[in-house]
Amino acid sequence: MSTPTLRDRAKGALDRAGLLSAAQVVHGSLRTFTPAAVPREVRALVSGAPDGLPVPPARLVWLVIGHGWRSVYLESGRQVADGIVANLERHGYPWGGFTSVLDFGCGCGRILRHLLARGGPRMHGTDYNPQLVAWCQVHMGGAEFRVNGLAPPLPWPDGSFDLVYAQSVFTHLDGDLQRRWMDEVARVLRPGGILHATTQGDVFLPALAGADLARYGAGELVVLAPEAVGRNVCGAFQSPGQVRREMARGWDVAGHVPGMPTVHAEQDAWLFRKP
């Protein structure tokens, strides 16, 4: 009997794992792949997107949404951007009424690129990951990008903006950082300015159990994996009552949509108004 080759051993491992047939389908598809066989809309993602801006490399997309599917990256960003604008307008704040907007936690511009395409206010972005900010600075002209720390301050003077949005940012912060960032956002907003932010509310109850579930029910902020605060693996869960009592302290609550379906993962969408 001949000694099994590396290819034979790999096929055997896939077969034992029940993956051989799937691997053969993928291999066959790759052998017959031609650019003409791919839909035009998908081919466009290789070089850019409908807005004419480049698409970030898969490694940066993964840092933002947890996988490298750039088509999902583009579509989810569009849906979130549309949802933010619709929510603002629903509560009496039309997009055309803003002059200077900050994307707090901009990543590599997943949402900002779609708002930039609308025209209107001057767009700014900030994130504490310098790789993501550096990509935006090179590839997303028409907006200003800066790096912030895990904790305040932001690199802008008082009253720089009339709208700040924070999509899935407070969802990864503990109570101390939530409070500090709410105060810092208030500093860079003009009087009457709006913070559009999301939290993980009642929709996320299945993610909690035991003592964590009881604490949530008692109106406490529940933070899972607090040692990873600021990263996606850290999750903050808070009831609407807790948000109003703690997070919104010093703000007027201008709007609340529980489990907003057009916002990432059905997070609660909040509009906080600076008095």
QUISUL-V544872 format. One record per residue. N is the residue number from 1. RES is the residue in one small letter. PSI is psi in whole degrees, -180 to 180 (NA if undefined). Layout:
{{N RES PSI} {N RES PSI}}
This chain:
{{1 m 134} {2 s 155} {3 t 131} {4 p 136} {5 t 170} {6 l -38} {7 r -42} {8 d -42} {9 r -37} {10 a -43} {11 k -39} {12 g -41} {13 a -42} {14 l -39} {15 d -44} {16 r -31} {17 a -1} {18 g 21} {19 l 0} {20 l -45} {21 s -40} {22 a -40} {23 a -38} {24 q -37} {25 v -47} {26 v -44} {27 h -42} {28 g -37} {29 s -41} {30 l -36} {31 r -32} {32 t 5} {33 f 132} {34 t 147} {35 p -34} {36 a -22} {37 a -10} {38 v 133} {39 p 148} {40 r -39} {41 e -36} {42 v -40} {43 r -32} {44 a -27} {45 l -19} {46 v -40} {47 s -19} {48 g -154} {49 a 170} {50 p -26} {51 d 0} {52 g -5} {53 l 152} {54 p 159} {55 v 133} {56 p 154} {57 p 157} {58 a -35} {59 r -33} {60 l -38} {61 v -41} {62 w -39} {63 l -29} {64 v -45} {65 i 3} {66 g 2} {67 h 172} {68 g 17} {69 w 103} {70 r -27} {71 s -42} {72 v -39} {73 y -47} {74 l -47} {75 e -41} {76 s -38} {77 g -41} {78 r -44} {79 q -42} {80 v -44} {81 a -46} {82 d -38} {83 g -40} {84 i -48} {85 v -45} {86 a -40} {87 n -42} {88 l -48} {89 e -35} {90 r -30} {91 h 15} {92 g 21} {93 y 84} {94 p 145} {95 w -39} {96 g -11} {97 g -7} {98 f 149} {99 t -30} {100 s 120} {101 v 139} {102 l 127} {103 d 103} {104 f 111} {105 g 48} {106 c -16} {107 g -134} {108 c 37} {109 g 25} {110 r -42} {111 i -43} {112 l -38} {113 r -35} {114 h -33} {115 l -34} {116 l -37} {117 a -20} {118 r -21} {119 g 179} {120 g -116} {121 p 158} {122 r 132} {123 m 139} {124 h 150} {125 g 148} {126 t 147} {127 d 156} {128 y 3} {129 n 108} {130 p -26} {131 q -43} {132 l -42} {133 v -41} {134 a -40} {135 w -45} {136 c -42} {137 q -33} {138 v -40} {139 h -10} {140 m 75} {141 g 155} {142 g -7} {143 a 157} {144 e 135} {145 f 139} {146 r 164} {147 v 138} {148 n 168} {149 g 176} {150 l -32} {151 a 160} {152 p 162} {153 p 174} {154 l 151} {155 p 45} {156 w 151} {157 p 170} {158 d 143} {159 g 33} {160 s -22} {161 f 156} {162 d -4} {163 l 132} {164 v 133} {165 y 142} {166 a 94} {167 q 114} {168 s 48} {169 v -55} {170 f -18} {171 t -8} {172 h 22} {173 l 147} {174 d 178} {175 g -40} {176 d -47} {177 l -34} {178 q -48} {179 r -44} {180 r -39} {181 w -32} {182 m -41} {183 d -39} {184 e -39} {185 v -40} {186 a -36} {187 r -43} {188 v -6} {189 l 147} {190 r 158} {191 p 132} {192 g -3} {193 g 162} {194 i 136} {195 l 120} {196 h 113} {197 a 158} {198 t 151} {199 t 166} {200 q 105} {201 g -141} {202 d -27} {203 v -27} {204 f 11} {205 l -35} {206 p -17} {207 a -8} {208 l 153} {209 a 162} {210 g -131} {211 a -35} {212 d -42} {213 l -40} {214 a -40} {215 r -41} {216 y -47} {217 g -27} {218 a 3} {219 g 21} {220 e 156} {221 l 128} {222 v 123} {223 v 118} {224 l 143} {225 a 54} {226 p -21} {227 e -17} {228 a 28} {229 v 137} {230 g -14} {231 r 163} {232 n -28} {233 v -16} {234 c 129} {235 g 129} {236 a 131} {237 f 130} {238 q 136} {239 s 160} {240 p -37} {241 g -40} {242 q -40} {243 v -47} {244 r -37} {245 r -38} {246 e -60} {247 m -37} {248 a 7} {249 r 124} {250 g -2} {251 w 160} {252 d 131} {253 v 111} {254 a -11} {255 g 149} {256 h 124} {257 v 106} {258 p 133} {259 g 47} {260 m 117} {261 p -24} {262 t 3} {263 v 144} {264 h 124} {265 a 27} {266 e 41} {267 q 157} {268 d 136} {269 a 129} {270 w 142} {271 l 115} {272 f 133} {273 r 129} {274 k 124} {275 p NA}}
